[in-house]
Amino acid sequence: VHHPQHPDQPIHCIVWAKHLYDVLFGPADDSNVLRDVKEAMDEVRANGNGDAGELLFDHLFNQEIVKQGTLVELWSAARPAPTPLTLTEARAAKGDAAGKSV
């Protein structure tokens, strides 16, 4: 099942990465699908009341994954919904991984 918010081909991921790159390093573009992230990051930077990197991480790996999880028609027992990840959980996992030898 194809859903417009769910990339099912490598080109979809490449196009999405281009949008993200433009948000981070490009000029303002109202046609960018991630313009809401750009606006939120700009506000955080301007007000100095938060961390733009943390905001971006939360948007990409927590909020968007939660949205993907609600698209029940995409998921099955063989292909379960993705699990959201918070920055705290990612940092904890990195700490756990740093203590292990390969």
DAFEN-V820502 format. One record per pair of residues at least 24 apart in sequence whose C-alpha atoms are under 8 Angstrom apart, sorted by the first residue. I is the first residue (numbers start at 1). GAP is how many residues later the second one is. D is the distance in Angstrom with one decimal. If there is no record, write none. Layout:
BEGIN
I	GAP	D
I	GAP	D
END
This chain:
BEGIN
1	72	7.4
1	73	6.2
2	72	7.8
3	71	7.8
5	63	7.6
6	62	7.5
54	33	7.1
57	29	7.8
57	30	6.8
58	27	7.9
58	28	6.3
58	29	6.8
61	24	5.5
61	25	6.9
62	24	5.8
END
